[in-house]
């Protein structure tokens, strides 16, 4: 037994050393290449700083970071408001989560090491290597009391930090929701109700129940229109690619003829015109494709791509226009969108919806979901169908977890090479392999293999999430986060721990079954050796590889030049940034947290490597989220509280593991004491869910009124509005029951007047002439204007003297914003959105660049000016540490802008995108021969827009773009 133990420890030590050296060398290479390539490849390493990347808005753009590694202090010392603006609210909370768990890991080292390491190391089994410092080395059962009492302290700390962070999230969420920017967003003023049944699925019924809704839209069955739009989009891309291909080929033929002095031959002595495509590519040699649903060789009718696509798109345009003009006459689907003039009324509706309608009459209620984030293919599901699909998706993922355990178990066995070489006859040759090579096999291969296996899973989970009936992109990401974390816990922790520890004891247990409990108690902590190597891979290889951006570098420098041949493809390659998928990124960190929480008491040495891994990952994500990645859809930080709640999984597993170790070690006193903490953990978990989850989407009406300047109100710090929200629901129910008229009279909306044929569409069109494409683009980038045009919305800013710290006129700060000037507002100031005269517009600038470059636009952190003693006191009093008014003043000042929407846009914003889909604009490259003009003329005969603006060919005959595609609009916040 001792020989086996000694060889196992030697193997684990060799694996650690080999893994450390290998990962360290690769990490060093990645960092060196990152530092060398970064100054010369700004598009790869700092695209968010480039002024010509059109998909990055001015408030998202950053200044270049210092060279070398000086970007680390440059970013670390930035205030939270800076990260909220430049990393997005979701990115800020993710970085906060990584920084939080890294700090906890470091602090736990100082908490546990002074006591646990001496207790584990002295007067025990005297195991060699890392096992000397683990729980397995302890022989005196009385020493287990140290583990018990430290576990109480450790778990109590984690639970309190979870509470404190949940409190902070709710406070920030409420502060953000009451800011002018979010208050004016259409998504903040729209409540989505799904799976309506019975009379609730009638427009008249919803109008009666919610008379203050300014627009009530039901989803309609647009399946035929959707198919037509998809067909047109596909045909448009085919036509665009084909035209660019033939023009490019013609231009290169001209260049080649010029070099060889054969122009006379090319144009047949001047009888063939140079501006005719037939001169270069005869009709019979033009691009062709086959028709039919299934694109199989030699099947389907072969057609000329140019001629057929033009004809087909023209026919589709007519059909689509007919369907779009009559979109609201289609069958109604059981999903309703209730739009309100103010967020206050939307929140009142959201909070009272269940009491007014009854929980059985609808499925889900949502607020804060933008039109672009709705999964329109899932809006037609009934409650039973959605439940059946979700059950099927969950069953599929459960089976996937079971079958995925097979390769993961093999990985776990590979990490225990001593067992393999002694007990698997065809692996006896491993005894002759040098320890260095064996260390590489056992230390690196399993960790890399496990990382690769786990990286393949999210694709299946996201697809299952969509098929399960998720109504929004945020819901799909949340579904992915939950299941991917479950996948990681089962595979990375449970299966790997079981196989790496049980494999080394199975033979001994067979020989002496009575020693099973003792053997498992001794070997379970030894599984931590595998996770040390795993942390080395995650902490050294993954972060440095993420900084090096090898995939983006290859796409930008090699594959992009080969694959992209049209102006649109090249524009997309240059302007489209990678976006984070929070449902995938969070679980990668969460499983590391789960591992170090589980092993903190059992094998405390793991904390050193978890701290290293999490700190390095924080730095890598801090850089990439700010400088490399673009903004994903706005979840408003909802993944953060889910990640906090999922820390409880690690706590439960750690408690159960300790309980099992005490049972197997027959330490009954520590067993009883450890059992006490488990029900307390469950109670805390249930209390947190009851206390905080109702506040994630609901905002207290008093907070909204306070932000609007109402007098005599205070934010409910004690419960953050939990009681108030319940009272709003009761009051709304009582008011509805007491209302004998079944509603109130209100002015009809323009959409309702159109539906009643009382006004025409032309009556609502603005008399102001529409700007041309180039004029619209200039207005969106003009730094001298106070407003910024983005699609169908205008971002409004209060005009100031550039760089001034004072507002022209009376301040619109709410009373909770202190130490700021309050002057008189002129009578001619227009208050837009949902912001009233006394609302807190805050400090804003006429120059859009000012919100990026001016330090005053990023208020300092809440605790920055406080002494250490006061910070400690505040740590144990979240309501004192994070008062509502103070949190609001610490938001970035870009949140003080508001968004105004066109009336025509809001009336159909929450409809399937096919309803408002515009006719395609075919973007081709302009050539000096006149071929592009010929194609424009031929397409115009079919009423198809073909445009060659802002493009040209270089001297080699390759196309280039000079500006945005003609159909590109900077997306507005919704």
N, C-alpha and C positions, 0 to 999 in steps of 0.2 A: 504493500500500500504506500509506503513511504517512497519507494523507488518511482512508483507511478506518479506520485505527487511531485517529487522532485523533477522528473522529466517534464511533467506538465508545466511546472513553474518556469523551468528553463526555456521551454518552447514559447510560453507567453512573453517572457522577457525578451527573447530573440525576436518575436513578432513585433513587440513594441519598438525596439531599437530599429529594426529594419523599416517599419512603417514610418517612424519619425524621420529617419534619414531620407527615405524615398520621397515622402510628401513634402519635406522641407526643401529638398532640391528642386522639385517641380514647382513649388510655390515661389521659390526664389527666382526661377526662370520666368514665371508668369509676371511677377512684379517688375522684374528688370525690363521685360518686353513692354509692359504697360507704360513704364516711365519713359522708355525710348520712343515708342510709337505715338504717345499721346500728343505731343506738341505738333506733329505733322499730320495728324489724322483727326481733326476737330469734329468732322461729321460722325465719326465712329465713337469718339470718347467724350465729346461735349456738344452734342447736337442742340441741346436746349439753350446754348449761348449764341447760336448763329442767327443773325437777323433775317436770313433768306430762307429759313425753314418755316414755311407758311402755316403749318399746322400747329405751331406753338404761338399762343397768344402773348401779348405784351406782358400781362401780369404773370405768365408762367415762365417767361424768359429770364435767364440769369446772366450775371456777369461772369467772365471766365475766372476759373479758380487758379490759385498760384500753382506754379510748376513743381515738379518733384513730388514729395509727400507733404508739402505745405498745405495741401487742401484739407488735411485731417483737422488741424486746429482751426482752419478757416471755417469749416462746416460745424465742428463740434461746439464752437462758441457762438453760433448763430442762435437767436431767440426762437422760441417755439412758434411765434407768429410767422417767422421767415419760412419755417418748414411747412406750416399750414398752407401758405400761399404757393410755394414752389414745389412741394411734394404732394400737394392736395391733402384734404382732410383724411382720406383713407391712408395715404402714404405716411402722414404724420403719426397716426395712431399705430400703424405697423412698426415704424421706427421706435415709437415709445414702447411698444410691446417687447421688441428685441432688446432695447436698452434696459428695460425693467427686469427681464429674466436674466440678462447678463449681470446686472448689478446684484440681484438676489443671489446668483451663484457665487459671485465674489464674496459677498457679505457672509454667506453660509460657511465659506471656508474659515473665516475668522470666528464664526460662532461655534463650529463643531471641532475643528482641528485640535485646539488646545486640550480638549478632554478625550475625544474619541480615539485619536491616533495613539496616545500612550496606553489607553485601556485596551485597544486591539493588539498592540505590538508586544506588550510585556507579559511574561509568564503564561504563554499560550502554547499553541502547537508548533511554534517556531517555523512556520512555513517560509520558504525562500521567496524572493521577489516581492511583487506588489501584494501577494496574498497575506504577507505578514501584517499589513495595515488594515485588513478587512475583518468583517464580522466572523469569518470562518476560523480565524486564528484564536478566538476566545474559547477557553475551556472552563473557566470559572463562571457558573451561572449567575452568581451575584453581580458580576460585572455588567450583565445585561440591563440592570436597572439604569445605568448611565445612558444606554441606548434609548430606553423608554422615556426618561424624563427629557432628554434632548429632542426626541421625536415630538413630544408635546410642544416644546418651545418652537421647534422648526415648523410643524404643521400649523400652529397658532399664528406664527408670523406670516406664512403663505396665505392663510385664510383672511387675515386682516388686510394684507396688501390687496387681495382680490376685492374686498369690500371697498377699500379706499379708491382703487382705480375704477370700479364700477360707479362710485359716487362722482368721481372726476369726469368720467365719460358722459354721464347724464348731464352734468353741469355744463360741459363744453357743448354738448349737443343742443341743449336749450339755448345757450348763449348764441350759438351759430344760427339756429333757426329763427331767433328774434333779430338777427342782423338785417339791415336793409336789403342786402343781396339775396339772401335765402327767403326773406319775407316776400320779396317780389317775384320769385320764381314761380312759374306755372305749376311745377310739380308739387310745390309746397301748398298750393291752393286747390289741388285736385285730389279727391278721394276716389279710389278704385274699389268697386264691390264686385266680387266674382260669384259665379255659380248661383245666381238668383233663381228662385223657384216660385211657382204659383203666380199670384197677382203682383208680386214684387218685381217681376220681369217686365212690367208694363211702364212705359214712360210716364203716364198720368199718375200712377201710384207713387213713383219716386218724386215727382213734382209736388204731390200733396204732402209727402213726408218731409221733404227738404225744400221748402218754398224759397229759401234764400240762395239756392244754387243759381248762379248766373247762366249756366249752360249745362244741360243734362244730355249726355251722349250715350247711346247704346252701341255696342259693337254689332256690326252686320256681317253677314256671310258674303265675303268678297272673293270666294275661291276662284271663280271664273276670271275676275279681274286680276287676281294675283298671278294666275297662270299666264295670262296675256302679258303682264308686265315682265315676268321672268323671261318669257320667250323673246320679248323685244330687247331686253337688256343683253341677253345672250347674242342675239342677232346683231346688235349694235357693236358689241365688242368684236364680233367676227368681221363685220364690215370695216371697222376702224383698223384692225390688224391687217386685213387684206389690202386696203388702200395704201397704208404706210409701207407695206412690203413691196408692192409693185412700184411705188414712187421711189423708194430707196434703191431698188434694183435698177430702175431707169437712170437715176442720178449716177450710180456707180458705172453703168455702161457709158454714160457721157464722159465721166472722168477718165475712164480707161481709154476711150477713143481719143480724147485730147492728148493723153500721154503718148499714144502710139501714132498720133497724127492720122487717124482714120475717120475723121468726122464726115468727110465727103461720102465715104462708104456707108456710114451709119445712116445718113439722111438721104442716101441714094441720089447724090448729086443735087440735093435741094428740093427733090420732089416730095419728100416726106417732111411734114412739119415737126419742129422740135417740141411743140406744146401739145402733142397728141400721144396718148399712152400707146396707141396701136403701133407707133413708130418703134417703140422699144420692146413691147411685149404684145405679140399678136393675140387676138381674142382667144384662140385655141390654147394658149399657154398661160392664161390667167389662173389665179387660184380657184380651185373647185372644192366642193364638199358634197357629201351624200346626205340625203334627207332620210328621216326615220327616227323613231324613238331610240332604237338601239344602234349605235354606231359600230357596225360590224363590216369588215372588208367585203367588197363586192356586192353588198346588199344596199338597197335603197337607190333612188334616182340621183344621178350625179348632176349637179347644177353649177353654173358659174357663180362664184361667191359674190362678186360685185353686183351683178345684175339682179340676182335673186334676192340678196339682202336688202337692196334698195326697195324693191317691189314689196317684199314681205314686211319691212318696217313701216312702209306707208300704209299698208292694209291694217297692221296692228295699231297704228296711231289712231285711225278712225274708230276701230272697235274700242280701244281704251278710252278715248274721249267720250264716247257714248256711255260707257259703263261709269266713268267718273262723274258725269253730269247727273247720273241717276243712282248714286252710290247708296243713298239712305232709303231706297225702296226695297232693298234686299231683306232677306229674313233676319230678324233680330236675334242676337246671341245673348246668353245669360251673363253678360258683363256690362256694368254701367260705370261711366266716368262722370263724377259730380264735380263741376268746376265752380269755384266761388270767387268773388271779387277780392276777398282778403283771406289771409292765412287764419285769422281769428275765427271766421265762420267755418273754414275747412276743418280746423281742429275741433270746433264744437260738434261738427257733423261726425268726424272720425271717433271722437270720444263717446258719443251718444248713439252711434249706429246700432250697436247690438241691443240696447234697451228699447230703441224705437221700432226696429224691424223684427227683433227676435233672432236668436242664434241659429234657428233651423231654416230660416228663409234665405240665407246666403252662406257662402263658403268662407271667403277671406275678405278682409278689408285692408287696404294699403294706402299709404300716403307718402309722398316724396319720391315717387317713381316717374321719371321723365318719359315722354312719348317714345323716344328712341330706345328706351330700356324695356319696353313691353315685348314679351314673346307672343307676337300676334298669332302665330300658328296654334297657340294653346288656349285662345280666348273662347273657343267654341265648346269647351268641355263642360259637361254637367258634373255635379258633385259625385255621383256614383262612378262615372267614367274616370274622373281624375283620381278617385280613391283606388280604383282597380289598376290604373296605370302606375300609380305610386307603389302599390303593393308588388306589382310585377317588376318594377325597377329595383326595389329594395331586395326582392328575392334573387334577382340576377346578381346584384353586388354581393350578397351574402354567399352565394355559390362561388363567385369569383374569389372572395377571400379564402374560402375553403381550399379551392384548387391552387391558388397562388401560394399556399403554405408549403406545397411540395418543393418547389425550387428554393424557397427561403429556408426550409429545413436542411436542405443539402448545403446551403451556405453556412448555416450554423454548425453543421458537422465538420466542414472543412476547417473551421476556426479551431477545432480541437484535434489537431493532427496526431497527438500522442495516442489517442484512442484508435484512430484509423490505422496507423502503422502497426499497432499491436494486435488488432482484432479483425482486420479485413485482409484476407490472405493475399489478394492480388495487389495490395498496396504496401507489402513488406519492403519493397525497394526504397521506400521513403526513409528507412533507417540509415541508408547510406548517403542520403542527400546532405550536403553541408548545412550547418545550422543557419548560415546567413541566407541561403536560398530558401530554406524551409521557413525562415522568418518572413521573407517576402511573400511566400505563398499564404501563410496563415495570417499575416498582419494586413496585407494590402488587398489580395484577391477577394476575400469575403466582404470586406467593407465596400470596395468598388462594385462588386456584383450586387450587393444589397441596394446600394444607391441607384444603380441602373434599373434593377427590378422595380423599385418604388417609383422611378420617374416615368415608367410606362403606364401607370395606373390612371392618372387624372383624365386622360382622353376618354376612357370608358365611363368614368364617373360623370363627367360633364354631359356626355351623350345621354346617359341614363337619367340625369337630372332634367334635361330638356324633354325627353320622352315621358318623364313622370308627370308632366303637366305644369312645370314651374311657370308662373305667369310673368315673371320679370327676370332680367339678367342678374339682379341682386339676389333673387331667390335661388337661381341656379348656382351662383357662387357660394351661397350659404350652404346649399345642399352638398356641393363639392367639398367644402371645408369640413363638414361634419363627417362625411363618408371617407374622405381621404385620411383624416385623422384616425378614424376607426381602423382603416386599413393599416396605417402605420403602427398603431398600438398593437394590433394582433400580430402582424408580420415582424416588424422590427424589434418589438419588445418581447411579446409572449412567446412566439414560435422560436425566435433566435435564442432567447434566454433558456427556454426549455431544452432545445437541441444541443446547445453548447455546454450546458451543465449536466443534463441527464445522460448524454452520450458517454461521459467520462465515468459514470457511476453504474451503468447498467450491468456490466459484468460482475462487479463487486456485489451488487444487490442480488443477482442471480445466485452467486455463491453463498451469500449470507443474508437472506431476506430480513432477518431480525434487525439488521443494521441499516435498513433502508432510510429511516427518518434521520438518523445521525449523518449518514453519508450525503443525503440531499441538503441538509443544513450546512454541511461543510463546503459543498461544491456550488450551491446556488450563488453565493457571493463571488465565486471565481469567474462567473460569466461576465463580470464587469471588465475583465481583461479584453474581451472582444470590443466592448463599447469604448474603451480607451482608444483603440485603433480606429473605430468608427468616428469618434470625435476628432481625431487627427485628420481624417479625410474631409470631414465636414468643415473643420476649422481652418485647414491649410489649403487644400486643393480647391474646394468649391468657391470660397470667397475670392481667392486670387485669380481663378479661372473666370469668375464673373467680371472682375475688373479688367482682365485682358481682353474680353469681348471677342474671342476667337471666331465665333460664328458670324457676328456682324462684320468683322474685318474681312472674312472670306467672301461674304455676300457683297460687301461694298466694293472690294478691290478685284475680285475674280468673277464670281458667278453673276453678279449684277451686270457686268459688261457683256457677258455672254448671253444671258437670258433676256435682257431688256433691249428692245429694238424700236419701240414707239415713244413719242413724247410723253404720253400718259404713263407708260411703264417706268420710264426714267424719272418722271416727276414723283410718282408713288415711291420709288426706291429711295429718293433723296429726302422726301418730306414726311414719309410715314415712319413714326417711331414705334419701337416695341412698347407694349403696354403690360403692366403687371396684372397677373390673375391672382387676386387675393385669396381665392378659394384653394389655390395650389401652393402659394408661397407660405401662408400661415402654418399649415400642418407640418411643413418641413422644419420650422422652428419649434412647433409645439411638441413634436416627438422627441426632440433634444431635451426640452424641458421635462417631459415625462420621464425620460431616462435618468437625468440627474436628480430629479426629485425622488425617484424610486431607490436610487443607489446612494443617496446622500448619507443615510444612516448605515447602510449595509457595507458599502465600500466607499468611504468618503474621499479617497484619492481621485475618484472620477470628477470631483468638483473642480480640480485644477484644470483638467482638459475641457470640461464643459464651459468654464469661464473663458478660457482661451478661444474656443470655437465660437462662442456667442459674441465675444467682443470683436473678433475679426469679421464675423458675418455682419455685425452692426455697421462697421466701417464700410464694407463693400456695398451693402444696401443703401447706406447714407449717400454714397457717391452716385450710384447708379440711378436711384429714384430721383435725385435732384438734377443730375446732368445728362443722363442717358435716356431714361424711360419717359414716355409721354403719359398723359393722364388717361386713366381708364374711366369707365362710367362711375358716377358719383353714388357710392353706397353710404355716404355720410358716416363712415367709421363703424358700420354695423358689424364688421368682422372682428373688431377688437373685443367687445364684450363676450362674443362666443369663444374667442381664444382664452379669455380670462376664466370663463366657466369650465373650459376643457382642462384647465390646470387641476381641477378636482379629480379628474381621471388618474393623474399621476399620484395625487395624495391618496386616493383610495387604494391604488395598486401598491403603493409603498406600505400603507397600513396593513394590507392583507399579507404582503410578503413578510413583514416583521412578525405578524401573527403566526404565519406558517413556520417561520424559522424558530420562534419560541416553542411552538408545538413539537417540531421535529427535534429541537434541542432539549425538550422536556423541562423548560424553564417556566414553571406554572405561575410564579409570582409576577414576573414581567408580562406574561400572557394576559393576566387579568387586568393589569394596568393599561396595557395597550388596547385592550378591547373597549375600554371606557371612551377613548378618543374617537372611535369609529362612529357611534351614533351622534356624537356632538358635531362631527364633520357633516353628517347627513342633514342634521337640523340646520346648520349654517348654510349649506347648499340650497335647501328648500326655501329658507328665509330670503336669501339673496334673489332667487328666481321670483318670488312673490313681490319683493320690494322693488326690484329694478326693471325687470322685463317690461312691465306695462308703461314704463317711462321712456323706452328707447325711441318710440315714434310719436308718442303723445307729448305735447308741450302745454304746461299749465296756462290757462287763459290769462291769469294774472300776470304772468311773465310777458306775454304778448302785449297786454295793455300797458304794463310798466315801460316796455320798450317804445311804446307809442306816446309816452309822456303823460300818462294818466296819473293823477295825484292820489295820495293816500293809500298806495299799494306797496306791498313788499313781496319779494320772492319767497315762497315757502321752503326755506332751507331745511327744515326739520325732516320732511319726507319728500322734498323736491316736487311736490304737487300731487303725490299719490292719492291723498284724501280728496283734494280738490277735483281731480279728474273723475273720481267715483261720484262726487256730488253733482258734477256737470251732467253726467249720464242720468242720474235720478231726476234732476230738474228738467232735463229735456224730455224725458219720458212723461213726466207729470204734465208739462206744458202741451205735449202732443195729445195726451188723453183728454185734457180739459178743453182743447180747441174743437169747438162744435162745427166749425166751418170746414174742417179738414184741410186747412191751408190758409194762405193769405194772398191778397192781391198784390201783384208786383208788375213792373213794366216788362213787356215781352222783349226778349233778346232779338237781335237781328236774325239769328239762325231760326228762331221760332217764327218770325215774320216771313222769312223766305219760305219755310215749310208750309205756311198757310197761304202762300202765293200773294201776300200783301205788298211785298217789295221784290224787285228784281236784283240779280247779282250786281248789275251795273250801278244800282243806286248806292251801293256801299263802297264803291271804288273811289279812292281819293282823287280829287281834282288836280292834285299836284302831279305833274308829268313824271313818269318813271325815268330813273336815271339809266344811262347806258351801262353796259357791263364794266367798262373801264372806269366810269365815274363812280360806280358802286365800290369798286376795288380801291380806288383812291380814298374814298371816304372812310374805309375801314382801316386804313393805315396812316391817315393824316394825324400827326401828333399835335397839330394846333387846335383841333376841334375838341369840344368837351364831351361829345357823344361818339360812340363807336358802333357802327352798323355791323351786325352779325346775322346774316340770313334774314329771318323774319323778326328779329329782335334788335333793340337798341339798348346798349349799356349807357345809362345816364350818369353823368358826374356833375356835381355842383361846381360852377366855374369859380376859379380862384386866380389871383395873381400868381404866376408860375413861381413855385418854390416858397410861397408864403405860408406861414403857420396859422394865419387867422382866416376865418370865413368872412366873405363879403356879406354882411347882414347878420341877423340874429342867428345864434348857434342853434342847430337842430339836435344837439346832444340831449339824451334823456337825463334825468336827475342823477342816475347812478354813475355817470361819467364825470369824474372829478378833475379839478386842476386844469381845466381847459377853458379858453375864452368864450364868452357868451355875448355876442353883439346882435344888433337889430337886423332882422331879415326884411328885405324890401317886399313890397306888396306884389311885385310882378314875378316873384319866384314861383315856378311851376313845381308842385309836389306830385311825383309820379308813383306808379305802382301802388302798393298798399301802405305807403309811408305818409303819415299825417304831419301836420305842421310842427308838432313838438317831438317828432321822432328823431332818433340819433343818426343823422346822416354821417356824422364824424368828419374827420379830416380827409378831404379828397382833392384831387388835382386836375387841372385842365390838361396837363401833359400826361398822356398815358405812360410814358417812360418813367415818370416820377414815382409811381407806385412800385417800380422795380429797383430804382437806383437810390432813392432817398432813405436814409437809415430811420428817419422818424416814422416811416410807414410800417415799421416792424417793432411794435412795443416790446419792452423787455419782459422776461419771465416773471411770474408772480412772486417767487421767493428770492429773486436776485438781490434785493436790497436788504434782506433780513439777516440777522445774526444767526449763527449756528444753533444757539440755544432756542431761539424762537422757531427755527425750522423744525427742530425736534419736537417742540410742543405742538406745532401745527400738524406734524405728521400724524399725531394721534387724535387730531380733530379736523376731519375733512371739511366740515361746514365752516370752520374758522379759516382753514387753509385756502379754500376755493369759494369765496363768496361770489354770488351771481354777478354783481356789479363789477367786481374786479376782473373776473374772467372775461367779461364782455369788453373791457377796455384793453385786454391783452390780445384781442383778435387782430389780424392784419387789417390795415385800413382799406384794402381793396374790397373788403366785405361791406364797405359803406357805399358802394355803387349799387344802383338798382337797374332792373331790366324791364323794359317796356316792350310789349308784343303788338304786332299788327292784329287788328280785330279779326281779319279774315283768317289769320293763322290760328288763333285760339279757338275759332269755331270748329275747326276740323283737325286740331292738333292731335287729339286722342282718337284718331281713326287709323285704320291700316295704312301703312306708308304708300301702298299702291293707289290710294284715293287721291293723294296729292302729288304723285310721281309726275315729274315734268318730262316733256319730250326729250329724247337723248340728243346730245350734241357730240357729233363725231369730230374728234380732234386729230388732225393730220399735220404732217410736217410741210412747211412752205418750201417750195423749190423755185429756183430762178428760171427753170425751163417753162413753167406755167402749167405743169401737170396737176398741181393741187387746185389751181383755179378751175381747170377743166372738170375735176371731180366735184368741186363745189357747185358748179353750174349744173351738172348732170343730177346731183342729189336734190338741188333746189326744185327741179321739175317734179320731184316726188314729195315736195314739202318736207324735206329732211335737212336739218342743219348740219352742214359739214363746214368746219372752221379751221383755218390754218394760222391763226394769230399766235404771236409770241413763240414761234418756232423757226428753226432754220437747219440747213445741212452744213456740216463743217467741210474742210477741204478734202477729207477722206470719204465723204459721202455718208457719214453717220449723223443721225438726227440729234438735235439739241432743243431743250425747252428754255425759254427766256422768262416765262412767268407762269401763272397758274392756269390750269385747264379752264375753258370757258364756262363750264358748269359747276365750278367749285365755289362754295360759299363757306366762309368761316362759321363753324357751328356756334350757335348761341347757347347759353346756359338755360336749361329748361327745368 
